């Protein structure tokens, strides 16, 4: 056991004990981020979702939008919105094997420019763009349009994760339009429906800037980041915080992340993101 594994249960107990001192702001939504989920982790994902349903409860993307838009009564709760980034094929499988039995609806962020590529080109782009060259695609591939369309027909929402999963920071206006506006138009053309949701690639404050957020603002009401924190009705809708969840870590650490216990370390980064968005 390493130090982190020993510290997490203590940190989780302390975080939960102090819960009553942290009332949830109006319209709070705890947005969780997952990526590719290998099949061996499906049971871990199922138990996480079942636990969330018993405790904070889940909301659909539409309900999350209504809460964040201030359109729901103040109830003191912070229900959870499940989001999955990058559109890996495992997401299609887990939608039927994990989410459907639990009647859970999620928001899947896909990259239309990658989906449109021929397979060899896409496999190269998965390694270069999504994994930033740190690893290759291995046996991973992305969902095709038919699978993405079936998720949408099953009541899940499909959000935009840029066209090709490149960092939007420092891009000039024409490139930004390709990655944001044209990506949205392509998704709308294939799926027949425009999404309200964008998530910028990589999610950290160094992968975004004010011009990119302004371009996103021109096309999407909501932009989810990867900066930890609790989204709520007074959050800037283009600087929504979210909690990345690693299903491979010990359960106490996973719960700590899912319940917001790591967010205090990210307050300054969230403030920087909000300043960029304003
Ligand atoms: Zn991504």
py3Dmol code that shows the C-alpha trace and the ligand (Angstrom):
import py3Dmol

protein = """\
ATOM      1  CA  UNK A   1       0.000   0.000   0.000  1.00  0.00           C
ATOM      2  CA  UNK A   2       1.372   3.402  -0.865  1.00  0.00           C
ATOM      3  CA  UNK A   3       0.881   6.602   1.091  1.00  0.00           C
ATOM      4  CA  UNK A   4      -1.919   7.822  -1.169  1.00  0.00           C
ATOM      5  CA  UNK A   5      -3.870   4.637  -0.603  1.00  0.00           C
ATOM      6  CA  UNK A   6      -3.507   5.055   3.160  1.00  0.00           C
ATOM      7  CA  UNK A   7      -4.346   8.746   3.161  1.00  0.00           C
ATOM      8  CA  UNK A   8      -7.449   8.566   0.971  1.00  0.00           C
ATOM      9  CA  UNK A   9      -9.763   6.844   3.507  1.00  0.00           C
ATOM     10  CA  UNK A  10      -8.792   9.436   6.156  1.00  0.00           C
ATOM     11  CA  UNK A  11      -9.265  12.321   3.742  1.00  0.00           C
ATOM     12  CA  UNK A  12     -12.635  10.913   2.660  1.00  0.00           C
ATOM     13  CA  UNK A  13     -13.820  10.525   6.265  1.00  0.00           C
ATOM     14  CA  UNK A  14     -12.780  14.106   7.057  1.00  0.00           C
ATOM     15  CA  UNK A  15     -14.394  15.461   3.891  1.00  0.00           C
ATOM     16  CA  UNK A  16     -17.669  13.685   4.641  1.00  0.00           C
ATOM     17  CA  UNK A  17     -17.644  14.742   8.302  1.00  0.00           C
ATOM     18  CA  UNK A  18     -17.349  18.402   7.273  1.00  0.00           C
ATOM     19  CA  UNK A  19     -20.185  18.027   4.726  1.00  0.00           C
ATOM     20  CA  UNK A  20     -22.770  19.921   6.817  1.00  0.00           C
ATOM     21  CA  UNK A  21     -20.409  22.936   6.801  1.00  0.00           C
ATOM     22  CA  UNK A  22     -20.574  23.063   2.994  1.00  0.00           C
ATOM     23  CA  UNK A  23     -24.185  23.722   1.977  1.00  0.00           C
ATOM     24  CA  UNK A  24     -24.705  23.213  -1.749  1.00  0.00           C
ATOM     25  CA  UNK A  25     -25.276  26.443  -3.671  1.00  0.00           C
ATOM     26  CA  UNK A  26     -28.535  26.762  -5.660  1.00  0.00           C
ATOM     27  CA  UNK A  27     -28.588  24.724  -8.869  1.00  0.00           C
ATOM     28  CA  UNK A  28     -25.532  22.669  -7.909  1.00  0.00           C
ATOM     29  CA  UNK A  29     -24.532  19.826 -10.244  1.00  0.00           C
ATOM     30  CA  UNK A  30     -21.556  17.557  -9.634  1.00  0.00           C
ATOM     31  CA  UNK A  31     -20.266  16.829 -13.134  1.00  0.00           C
ATOM     32  CA  UNK A  32     -18.114  13.709 -13.417  1.00  0.00           C
ATOM     33  CA  UNK A  33     -15.717  12.975 -16.292  1.00  0.00           C
ATOM     34  CA  UNK A  34     -14.892   9.486 -17.500  1.00  0.00           C
ATOM     35  CA  UNK A  35     -13.034   8.434 -20.631  1.00  0.00           C
ATOM     36  CA  UNK A  36     -12.464   5.003 -22.138  1.00  0.00           C
ATOM     37  CA  UNK A  37     -13.687   2.354 -19.709  1.00  0.00           C
ATOM     38  CA  UNK A  38     -12.193  -1.083 -20.368  1.00  0.00           C
ATOM     39  CA  UNK A  39     -14.669  -3.909 -19.950  1.00  0.00           C
ATOM     40  CA  UNK A  40     -12.865  -5.189 -16.844  1.00  0.00           C
ATOM     41  CA  UNK A  41     -13.911  -1.949 -15.119  1.00  0.00           C
ATOM     42  CA  UNK A  42     -17.618  -2.137 -16.043  1.00  0.00           C
ATOM     43  CA  UNK A  43     -18.530  -3.592 -12.647  1.00  0.00           C
ATOM     44  CA  UNK A  44     -16.606  -0.829 -10.853  1.00  0.00           C
ATOM     45  CA  UNK A  45     -18.456   1.771 -12.949  1.00  0.00           C
ATOM     46  CA  UNK A  46     -21.807   0.105 -12.224  1.00  0.00           C
ATOM     47  CA  UNK A  47     -21.210   0.140  -8.469  1.00  0.00           C
ATOM     48  CA  UNK A  48     -20.066   3.783  -8.586  1.00  0.00           C
ATOM     49  CA  UNK A  49     -23.236   4.813 -10.444  1.00  0.00           C
ATOM     50  CA  UNK A  50     -25.500   2.783  -8.157  1.00  0.00           C
ATOM     51  CA  UNK A  51     -23.862   4.445  -5.152  1.00  0.00           C
ATOM     52  CA  UNK A  52     -24.336   7.906  -6.684  1.00  0.00           C
ATOM     53  CA  UNK A  53     -27.987   7.119  -7.371  1.00  0.00           C
ATOM     54  CA  UNK A  54     -28.492   6.138  -3.724  1.00  0.00           C
ATOM     55  CA  UNK A  55     -26.736   9.233  -2.392  1.00  0.00           C
ATOM     56  CA  UNK A  56     -26.634  12.458  -4.432  1.00  0.00           C
ATOM     57  CA  UNK A  57     -28.810  11.127  -7.262  1.00  0.00           C
ATOM     58  CA  UNK A  58     -28.207  11.495 -11.005  1.00  0.00           C
ATOM     59  CA  UNK A  59     -29.529  14.111 -13.414  1.00  0.00           C
ATOM     60  CA  UNK A  60     -29.874  13.924 -17.182  1.00  0.00           C
ATOM     61  CA  UNK A  61     -27.953  16.481 -19.300  1.00  0.00           C
ATOM     62  CA  UNK A  62     -31.234  18.386 -19.842  1.00  0.00           C
ATOM     63  CA  UNK A  63     -31.935  18.502 -16.097  1.00  0.00           C
ATOM     64  CA  UNK A  64     -28.351  19.595 -15.450  1.00  0.00           C
ATOM     65  CA  UNK A  65     -28.778  22.405 -17.984  1.00  0.00           C
ATOM     66  CA  UNK A  66     -31.982  23.525 -16.280  1.00  0.00           C
ATOM     67  CA  UNK A  67     -30.331  23.555 -12.845  1.00  0.00           C
ATOM     68  CA  UNK A  68     -27.276  25.454 -14.109  1.00  0.00           C
ATOM     69  CA  UNK A  69     -29.520  27.890 -15.935  1.00  0.00           C
ATOM     70  CA  UNK A  70     -31.299  28.669 -12.662  1.00  0.00           C
ATOM     71  CA  UNK A  71     -34.504  27.078 -13.893  1.00  0.00           C
ATOM     72  CA  UNK A  72     -34.966  24.671 -11.007  1.00  0.00           C
ATOM     73  CA  UNK A  73     -36.091  25.276  -7.434  1.00  0.00           C
ATOM     74  CA  UNK A  74     -33.367  25.526  -4.806  1.00  0.00           C
ATOM     75  CA  UNK A  75     -33.267  22.139  -3.132  1.00  0.00           C
ATOM     76  CA  UNK A  76     -29.857  22.096  -1.440  1.00  0.00           C
ATOM     77  CA  UNK A  77     -28.814  19.082  -3.495  1.00  0.00           C
ATOM     78  CA  UNK A  78     -25.851  18.426  -5.799  1.00  0.00           C
ATOM     79  CA  UNK A  79     -26.968  15.619  -8.100  1.00  0.00           C
ATOM     80  CA  UNK A  80     -24.472  14.098 -10.479  1.00  0.00           C
ATOM     81  CA  UNK A  81     -24.182  14.433 -14.253  1.00  0.00           C
ATOM     82  CA  UNK A  82     -22.176  11.650 -15.917  1.00  0.00           C
ATOM     83  CA  UNK A  83     -20.028  12.699 -18.861  1.00  0.00           C
ATOM     84  CA  UNK A  84     -17.763  10.588 -21.054  1.00  0.00           C
ATOM     85  CA  UNK A  85     -15.031  12.201 -23.146  1.00  0.00           C
ATOM     86  CA  UNK A  86     -13.507  11.339 -26.524  1.00  0.00           C
ATOM     87  CA  UNK A  87     -16.173   8.913 -27.807  1.00  0.00           C
ATOM     88  CA  UNK A  88     -14.309   5.637 -27.366  1.00  0.00           C
ATOM     89  CA  UNK A  89     -16.060   2.452 -28.495  1.00  0.00           C
ATOM     90  CA  UNK A  90     -16.233   1.194 -24.920  1.00  0.00           C
ATOM     91  CA  UNK A  91     -18.703   4.038 -24.305  1.00  0.00           C
ATOM     92  CA  UNK A  92     -21.188   2.463 -26.709  1.00  0.00           C
ATOM     93  CA  UNK A  93     -20.892  -0.901 -24.999  1.00  0.00           C
ATOM     94  CA  UNK A  94     -21.176   0.509 -21.475  1.00  0.00           C
ATOM     95  CA  UNK A  95     -24.249   2.529 -22.432  1.00  0.00           C
ATOM     96  CA  UNK A  96     -26.080  -0.762 -22.947  1.00  0.00           C
ATOM     97  CA  UNK A  97     -24.352  -2.985 -20.389  1.00  0.00           C
ATOM     98  CA  UNK A  98     -23.966  -0.522 -17.510  1.00  0.00           C
ATOM     99  CA  UNK A  99     -26.106   2.607 -17.985  1.00  0.00           C
ATOM    100  CA  UNK A 100     -29.268   1.020 -19.416  1.00  0.00           C
ATOM    101  CA  UNK A 101     -29.828  -1.487 -16.566  1.00  0.00           C
ATOM    102  CA  UNK A 102     -29.433   1.404 -14.104  1.00  0.00           C
ATOM    103  CA  UNK A 103     -31.651   3.720 -16.227  1.00  0.00           C
ATOM    104  CA  UNK A 104     -28.836   6.293 -16.215  1.00  0.00           C
ATOM    105  CA  UNK A 105     -28.509   8.916 -18.970  1.00  0.00           C
ATOM    106  CA  UNK A 106     -25.173  10.484 -19.775  1.00  0.00           C
ATOM    107  CA  UNK A 107     -23.524  13.156 -21.868  1.00  0.00           C
ATOM    108  CA  UNK A 108     -21.001  11.844 -24.407  1.00  0.00           C
ATOM    109  CA  UNK A 109     -18.474  14.315 -25.824  1.00  0.00           C
ATOM    110  CA  UNK A 110     -17.264  13.324 -29.303  1.00  0.00           C
ATOM    111  CA  UNK A 111     -14.887  14.773 -31.891  1.00  0.00           C
ATOM    112  CA  UNK A 112     -16.630  14.822 -35.297  1.00  0.00           C
ATOM    113  CA  UNK A 113     -13.407  15.434 -37.236  1.00  0.00           C
ATOM    114  CA  UNK A 114     -11.887  12.245 -35.800  1.00  0.00           C
ATOM    115  CA  UNK A 115     -15.060  10.215 -36.391  1.00  0.00           C
ATOM    116  CA  UNK A 116     -15.009  11.343 -40.034  1.00  0.00           C
ATOM    117  CA  UNK A 117     -11.439  10.123 -40.642  1.00  0.00           C
ATOM    118  CA  UNK A 118     -10.634   6.837 -42.371  1.00  0.00           C
ATOM    119  CA  UNK A 119      -9.582   4.280 -39.769  1.00  0.00           C
ATOM    120  CA  UNK A 120      -5.762   4.335 -40.267  1.00  0.00           C
ATOM    121  CA  UNK A 121      -5.713   8.126 -40.111  1.00  0.00           C
ATOM    122  CA  UNK A 122      -7.967   8.111 -37.045  1.00  0.00           C
ATOM    123  CA  UNK A 123      -5.835   5.535 -35.209  1.00  0.00           C
ATOM    124  CA  UNK A 124      -2.812   7.784 -35.751  1.00  0.00           C
ATOM    125  CA  UNK A 125      -4.806  10.827 -34.595  1.00  0.00           C
ATOM    126  CA  UNK A 126      -6.007   9.062 -31.413  1.00  0.00           C
ATOM    127  CA  UNK A 127      -2.379   8.597 -30.369  1.00  0.00           C
ATOM    128  CA  UNK A 128      -1.193  12.008 -31.522  1.00  0.00           C
ATOM    129  CA  UNK A 129      -4.184  14.175 -30.490  1.00  0.00           C
ATOM    130  CA  UNK A 130      -5.997  12.427 -27.632  1.00  0.00           C
ATOM    131  CA  UNK A 131      -2.954  10.833 -25.990  1.00  0.00           C
ATOM    132  CA  UNK A 132      -0.581  13.604 -27.152  1.00  0.00           C
ATOM    133  CA  UNK A 133       1.920  11.041 -28.378  1.00  0.00           C
ATOM    134  CA  UNK A 134       2.403   9.549 -24.899  1.00  0.00           C
ATOM    135  CA  UNK A 135       0.996   6.261 -26.198  1.00  0.00           C
ATOM    136  CA  UNK A 136      -0.566   4.863 -29.337  1.00  0.00           C
ATOM    137  CA  UNK A 137      -4.230   3.987 -29.813  1.00  0.00           C
ATOM    138  CA  UNK A 138      -3.437   0.323 -29.078  1.00  0.00           C
ATOM    139  CA  UNK A 139      -6.666  -1.588 -29.608  1.00  0.00           C
ATOM    140  CA  UNK A 140      -8.797   1.505 -28.979  1.00  0.00           C
ATOM    141  CA  UNK A 141     -10.975   3.104 -31.622  1.00  0.00           C
ATOM    142  CA  UNK A 142     -13.802   5.618 -31.555  1.00  0.00           C
ATOM    143  CA  UNK A 143     -17.534   5.119 -32.032  1.00  0.00           C
ATOM    144  CA  UNK A 144     -18.775   5.617 -35.575  1.00  0.00           C
ATOM    145  CA  UNK A 145     -21.713   7.881 -36.450  1.00  0.00           C
ATOM    146  CA  UNK A 146     -24.187   5.020 -36.383  1.00  0.00           C
ATOM    147  CA  UNK A 147     -23.237   4.153 -32.799  1.00  0.00           C
ATOM    148  CA  UNK A 148     -23.261   7.800 -31.744  1.00  0.00           C
ATOM    149  CA  UNK A 149     -26.694   8.201 -33.372  1.00  0.00           C
ATOM    150  CA  UNK A 150     -27.994   5.177 -31.488  1.00  0.00           C
ATOM    151  CA  UNK A 151     -26.821   6.643 -28.182  1.00  0.00           C
ATOM    152  CA  UNK A 152     -28.677   9.854 -29.013  1.00  0.00           C
ATOM    153  CA  UNK A 153     -31.818   7.864 -29.882  1.00  0.00           C
ATOM    154  CA  UNK A 154     -31.546   6.048 -26.528  1.00  0.00           C
ATOM    155  CA  UNK A 155     -31.936   9.331 -24.653  1.00  0.00           C
ATOM    156  CA  UNK A 156     -28.281  10.173 -24.088  1.00  0.00           C
ATOM    157  CA  UNK A 157     -26.938  13.536 -25.164  1.00  0.00           C
ATOM    158  CA  UNK A 158     -24.043  14.005 -27.561  1.00  0.00           C
ATOM    159  CA  UNK A 159     -21.843  17.013 -26.884  1.00  0.00           C
ATOM    160  CA  UNK A 160     -18.994  18.466 -28.914  1.00  0.00           C
ATOM    161  CA  UNK A 161     -15.364  17.917 -27.835  1.00  0.00           C
ATOM    162  CA  UNK A 162     -13.864  20.004 -30.710  1.00  0.00           C
ATOM    163  CA  UNK A 163     -13.415  18.631 -34.235  1.00  0.00           C
ATOM    164  CA  UNK A 164     -10.035  16.918 -33.872  1.00  0.00           C
ATOM    165  CA  UNK A 165      -9.123  17.032 -30.166  1.00  0.00           C
ATOM    166  CA  UNK A 166      -6.426  19.682 -30.414  1.00  0.00           C
ATOM    167  CA  UNK A 167      -5.618  22.286 -27.776  1.00  0.00           C
ATOM    168  CA  UNK A 168      -7.680  25.394 -28.555  1.00  0.00           C
ATOM    169  CA  UNK A 169      -5.257  27.729 -26.758  1.00  0.00           C
ATOM    170  CA  UNK A 170      -3.480  30.051 -29.162  1.00  0.00           C
ATOM    171  CA  UNK A 171      -5.507  29.067 -32.235  1.00  0.00           C
ATOM    172  CA  UNK A 172      -6.342  31.840 -34.717  1.00  0.00           C
ATOM    173  CA  UNK A 173      -9.958  32.619 -35.564  1.00  0.00           C
ATOM    174  CA  UNK A 174     -10.264  30.412 -38.708  1.00  0.00           C
ATOM    175  CA  UNK A 175      -8.845  27.365 -36.909  1.00  0.00           C
ATOM    176  CA  UNK A 176     -11.103  28.022 -33.921  1.00  0.00           C
ATOM    177  CA  UNK A 177     -14.097  28.182 -36.238  1.00  0.00           C
ATOM    178  CA  UNK A 178     -13.092  24.775 -37.686  1.00  0.00           C
ATOM    179  CA  UNK A 179     -12.758  23.224 -34.247  1.00  0.00           C
ATOM    180  CA  UNK A 180     -15.914  24.750 -32.748  1.00  0.00           C
ATOM    181  CA  UNK A 181     -18.495  26.162 -35.183  1.00  0.00           C
ATOM    182  CA  UNK A 182     -17.865  23.771 -38.084  1.00  0.00           C
ATOM    183  CA  UNK A 183     -17.669  20.844 -35.644  1.00  0.00           C
ATOM    184  CA  UNK A 184     -21.082  21.762 -34.262  1.00  0.00           C
ATOM    185  CA  UNK A 185     -22.542  22.099 -37.771  1.00  0.00           C
ATOM    186  CA  UNK A 186     -21.172  18.688 -38.755  1.00  0.00           C
ATOM    187  CA  UNK A 187     -22.706  17.036 -35.683  1.00  0.00           C
ATOM    188  CA  UNK A 188     -26.005  18.760 -36.280  1.00  0.00           C
ATOM    189  CA  UNK A 189     -25.939  17.615 -39.911  1.00  0.00           C
ATOM    190  CA  UNK A 190     -25.361  13.962 -39.003  1.00  0.00           C
ATOM    191  CA  UNK A 191     -27.417  13.704 -35.824  1.00  0.00           C
ATOM    192  CA  UNK A 192     -30.195  16.114 -36.787  1.00  0.00           C
ATOM    193  CA  UNK A 193     -29.948  17.898 -33.472  1.00  0.00           C
ATOM    194  CA  UNK A 194     -27.769  20.665 -32.065  1.00  0.00           C
ATOM    195  CA  UNK A 195     -26.153  20.155 -28.682  1.00  0.00           C
ATOM    196  CA  UNK A 196     -25.958  22.760 -25.939  1.00  0.00           C
ATOM    197  CA  UNK A 197     -22.728  21.297 -24.612  1.00  0.00           C
ATOM    198  CA  UNK A 198     -19.067  21.746 -25.470  1.00  0.00           C
ATOM    199  CA  UNK A 199     -16.065  20.368 -23.568  1.00  0.00           C
ATOM    200  CA  UNK A 200     -12.672  21.697 -24.575  1.00  0.00           C
ATOM    201  CA  UNK A 201      -9.914  19.085 -25.134  1.00  0.00           C
ATOM    202  CA  UNK A 202      -7.620  18.309 -22.163  1.00  0.00           C
ATOM    203  CA  UNK A 203      -9.771  20.458 -19.871  1.00  0.00           C
ATOM    204  CA  UNK A 204      -6.944  22.267 -18.063  1.00  0.00           C
ATOM    205  CA  UNK A 205      -6.437  26.043 -17.937  1.00  0.00           C
ATOM    206  CA  UNK A 206      -3.369  25.838 -20.199  1.00  0.00           C
ATOM    207  CA  UNK A 207      -5.424  24.263 -22.999  1.00  0.00           C
ATOM    208  CA  UNK A 208      -7.870  27.156 -23.352  1.00  0.00           C
ATOM    209  CA  UNK A 209      -7.815  30.939 -23.651  1.00  0.00           C
ATOM    210  CA  UNK A 210     -10.208  33.890 -23.867  1.00  0.00           C
ATOM    211  CA  UNK A 211     -10.519  33.904 -27.707  1.00  0.00           C
ATOM    212  CA  UNK A 212     -11.332  30.181 -27.717  1.00  0.00           C
ATOM    213  CA  UNK A 213     -13.968  30.640 -25.000  1.00  0.00           C
ATOM    214  CA  UNK A 214     -15.429  33.533 -26.996  1.00  0.00           C
ATOM    215  CA  UNK A 215     -15.641  31.257 -30.062  1.00  0.00           C
ATOM    216  CA  UNK A 216     -17.340  28.577 -27.956  1.00  0.00           C
ATOM    217  CA  UNK A 217     -19.752  31.184 -26.571  1.00  0.00           C
ATOM    218  CA  UNK A 218     -20.864  31.899 -30.123  1.00  0.00           C
ATOM    219  CA  UNK A 219     -22.146  28.343 -30.551  1.00  0.00           C
ATOM    220  CA  UNK A 220     -22.792  26.689 -27.182  1.00  0.00           C
ATOM    221  CA  UNK A 221     -24.555  27.810 -23.981  1.00  0.00           C
ATOM    222  CA  UNK A 222     -22.469  25.465 -21.803  1.00  0.00           C
ATOM    223  CA  UNK A 223     -18.766  24.633 -21.763  1.00  0.00           C
ATOM    224  CA  UNK A 224     -17.452  21.999 -19.376  1.00  0.00           C
ATOM    225  CA  UNK A 225     -13.822  22.084 -18.323  1.00  0.00           C
ATOM    226  CA  UNK A 226     -11.663  19.496 -16.587  1.00  0.00           C
ATOM    227  CA  UNK A 227     -10.897  21.819 -13.654  1.00  0.00           C
ATOM    228  CA  UNK A 228     -12.197  20.322 -10.428  1.00  0.00           C
ATOM    229  CA  UNK A 229     -15.068  21.959  -8.573  1.00  0.00           C
ATOM    230  CA  UNK A 230     -18.837  22.034  -8.116  1.00  0.00           C
ATOM    231  CA  UNK A 231     -20.896  23.589 -10.915  1.00  0.00           C
ATOM    232  CA  UNK A 232     -23.959  25.596  -9.864  1.00  0.00           C
ATOM    233  CA  UNK A 233     -26.414  28.208 -11.094  1.00  0.00           C
ATOM    234  CA  UNK A 234     -23.997  31.093 -10.415  1.00  0.00           C
ATOM    235  CA  UNK A 235     -21.059  29.363 -12.164  1.00  0.00           C
ATOM    236  CA  UNK A 236     -19.945  30.937 -15.431  1.00  0.00           C
ATOM    237  CA  UNK A 237     -21.677  28.643 -17.960  1.00  0.00           C
ATOM    238  CA  UNK A 238     -18.524  28.532 -20.109  1.00  0.00           C
ATOM    239  CA  UNK A 239     -16.235  27.684 -17.179  1.00  0.00           C
ATOM    240  CA  UNK A 240     -18.054  24.751 -15.631  1.00  0.00           C
ATOM    241  CA  UNK A 241     -15.890  22.696 -13.291  1.00  0.00           C
ATOM    242  CA  UNK A 242     -16.013  18.896 -13.261  1.00  0.00           C
ATOM    243  CA  UNK A 243     -14.397  15.987 -11.456  1.00  0.00           C
ATOM    244  CA  UNK A 244     -12.243  13.514 -13.402  1.00  0.00           C
ATOM    245  CA  UNK A 245     -12.774   9.983 -12.154  1.00  0.00           C
ATOM    246  CA  UNK A 246     -10.169   7.253 -12.443  1.00  0.00           C
ATOM    247  CA  UNK A 247     -11.844   3.867 -12.030  1.00  0.00           C
ATOM    248  CA  UNK A 248      -8.463   2.217 -11.517  1.00  0.00           C
ATOM    249  CA  UNK A 249      -7.635   3.858  -8.165  1.00  0.00           C
ATOM    250  CA  UNK A 250      -8.602   2.567  -4.693  1.00  0.00           C
ATOM    251  CA  UNK A 251     -12.278   3.053  -3.873  1.00  0.00           C
ATOM    252  CA  UNK A 252     -11.732   5.734  -1.173  1.00  0.00           C
ATOM    253  CA  UNK A 253      -9.761   7.888  -3.596  1.00  0.00           C
ATOM    254  CA  UNK A 254     -12.424   7.458  -6.278  1.00  0.00           C
ATOM    255  CA  UNK A 255     -15.158   8.443  -3.808  1.00  0.00           C
ATOM    256  CA  UNK A 256     -13.100  11.424  -2.622  1.00  0.00           C
ATOM    257  CA  UNK A 257     -12.880  12.699  -6.222  1.00  0.00           C
ATOM    258  CA  UNK A 258     -16.540  11.950  -6.989  1.00  0.00           C
ATOM    259  CA  UNK A 259     -17.683  13.807  -3.863  1.00  0.00           C
ATOM    260  CA  UNK A 260     -15.572  16.880  -4.561  1.00  0.00           C
ATOM    261  CA  UNK A 261     -12.898  16.299  -1.934  1.00  0.00           C
ATOM    262  CA  UNK A 262     -10.073  17.167  -4.316  1.00  0.00           C
ATOM    263  CA  UNK A 263     -11.692  20.360  -5.613  1.00  0.00           C
ATOM    264  CA  UNK A 264     -10.244  22.692  -2.921  1.00  0.00           C
ATOM    265  CA  UNK A 265      -6.816  22.197  -4.535  1.00  0.00           C
ATOM    266  CA  UNK A 266      -8.169  23.596  -7.809  1.00  0.00           C
ATOM    267  CA  UNK A 267      -9.801  26.852  -6.638  1.00  0.00           C
ATOM    268  CA  UNK A 268      -7.152  29.140  -8.141  1.00  0.00           C
ATOM    269  CA  UNK A 269      -7.267  27.351 -11.472  1.00  0.00           C
ATOM    270  CA  UNK A 270     -11.052  27.602 -11.529  1.00  0.00           C
ATOM    271  CA  UNK A 271     -10.844  31.341 -10.809  1.00  0.00           C
ATOM    272  CA  UNK A 272      -8.393  31.746 -13.714  1.00  0.00           C
ATOM    273  CA  UNK A 273     -10.754  29.883 -16.019  1.00  0.00           C
ATOM    274  CA  UNK A 274     -13.703  32.043 -14.913  1.00  0.00           C
ATOM    275  CA  UNK A 275     -11.647  35.187 -15.594  1.00  0.00           C
ATOM    276  CA  UNK A 276     -10.889  33.942 -19.115  1.00  0.00           C
ATOM    277  CA  UNK A 277     -14.567  33.295 -19.710  1.00  0.00           C
ATOM    278  CA  UNK A 278     -15.729  36.695 -18.425  1.00  0.00           C
TER     279      UNK A 278
END
"""
ligand_1 = """\
1
ZN
Zn -10.660 14.503 -24.484
"""
view = py3Dmol.view(width=600, height=400)
view.addModel(protein, "pdb")
view.setStyle({"model": 0}, {"cartoon": {"style": "trace"}})
view.addModel(ligand_1, "xyz")
view.setStyle({"model": 1}, {"stick": {}})
view.zoomTo()
view.show()
